[in-house]
C-alpha cells in the first residue's frame, strides 16, 4: 500500500521548535521529490518546502526561509522538516506530498499532481 504518514506535530509556544517527519512506504522513495505544504483554517493550502530526490536541492517559501530546514534520509524512507523560531502564523495542518511521477519536480505549488499524507496539526501559541 502506497502511503505517506506525517508525525511530530503538536502545541508549542512562539519561538519554540518542532520536527515533523514524513514516513513513506509502498513506492521507490529515493526516486521522488517530497514536499511539505500547510493549510491554516480559512486559508488556501500553501507550499512550505520541498527537496529533490537526491536531497541536493531544496526550496523554501519566503515566509519560512532561515527558520525551517528540510532534509531526507533515503535509507529510512523519511523526510524531515525542522521548524525553529515558530510563529503564531505557522499554525496549520502540515502535509507531505510526492509527485505523480518519479523524477518529476514538485515545487511549492500545491496544485501540482501528486499524492498526499493525512496531515499533522501544528499549533503555535502566542
C-alpha positions in Angstrom: 0.0 0.0 0.0 1.4 3.4 -1.0 1.2 5.9 1.8 2.8 8.9 3.5 2.4 9.3 7.2 3.2 12.6 8.9 4.1 12.9 12.6 5.7 15.3 15.0 3.0 18.0 15.2 1.8 19.4 18.4 1.3 22.5 20.5 4.3 24.8 21.0 4.9 28.3 22.3 6.0 31.0 19.9 9.8 30.9 19.5 9.8 27.1 20.0 10.8 24.3 17.7 9.2 21.1 16.3 10.5 18.5 13.9 8.0 16.9 11.6 8.6 13.5 10.0 7.1 12.1 6.8 7.5 8.4 6.6 6.9 6.8 3.2 6.1 3.3 2.1 4.9 1.4 -1.0 6.9 3.3 -3.6 10.6 3.8 -4.5 11.1 6.7 -2.2 14.6 7.7 -3.4 13.2 8.4 -6.9 10.8 11.1 -5.8 10.9 14.7 -4.6 9.0 15.3 -1.4 7.3 18.5 -0.3 5.8 19.9 2.8 2.6 22.0 2.5 0.3 23.6 5.1 -3.2 24.8 5.4 -4.4 27.2 8.1 -8.2 27.5 8.9 -9.9 29.5 6.2 -6.8 29.8 4.0 -5.7 28.1 0.9 -3.1 25.3 1.1 0.4 26.7 0.5 3.8 25.3 -0.2 6.4 25.4 2.7 9.4 23.5 1.4 10.5 20.7 -0.9 13.5 18.6 -1.5 14.7 16.9 -4.7 15.1 13.1 -4.8 18.8 13.3 -4.3 18.5 15.7 -1.4 20.9 18.1 -3.0 18.4 20.8 -3.9 15.9 22.3 -1.5 13.3 25.1 -1.8 11.6 27.2 0.8 8.7 29.6 0.9 9.9 33.1 1.8 7.8 33.0 5.0 9.9 30.2 6.4 13.4 30.8 5.0 16.0 30.9 7.7 13.7 29.2 10.2 12.8 25.8 8.6 15.1 23.1 7.3 14.0 20.2 5.1 16.1 17.0 4.9 15.7 13.4 3.9 17.0 10.0 4.8 16.6 7.7 1.9 17.7 4.7 4.0 14.7 5.4 6.3 12.3 6.5 3.6 11.7 9.6 5.7 11.7 13.4 5.1 12.0 15.8 8.0 11.0 19.4 8.5 12.9 21.1 11.3 10.9 24.1 12.3 12.6 26.7 14.6 11.6 30.1 15.8 7.9 29.2 15.3 5.4 32.0 14.9 1.7 32.1 15.6 1.1 32.3 11.8 2.8 28.9 11.3 -0.2 27.3 12.9 -1.7 24.9 10.3 -2.1 21.3 9.3 1.1 20.3 7.7 1.0 17.7 4.8 3.7 16.0 2.9 3.3 15.1 -0.7 5.1 13.4 -3.5 4.6 13.9 -7.3 2.8 11.7 -9.6 5.9 10.5 -11.5 9.4 9.6 -10.4 11.9 12.2 -11.1 9.3 14.9 -11.5 9.8 18.2 -9.8 7.4 19.2 -7.2 7.9 22.9 -6.4 5.8 24.8 -3.9 2.6 24.8 -5.9 0.1 22.6 -4.2 -1.8 22.2 -7.5 1.0 20.0 -8.9 -0.4 16.5 -9.3 0.7 14.1 -6.6 -0.2 12.1 -3.5 -0.8 13.4 0.0 -0.4 12.2 3.5 -3.1 12.7 6.1 -1.5 15.7 7.8 -0.3 16.6 11.2 -1.5 19.6 13.3 0.9 22.3 14.4 -0.4 24.9 16.8 1.8 27.8 17.9 0.5 29.7 20.9 1.4 33.4 21.0 
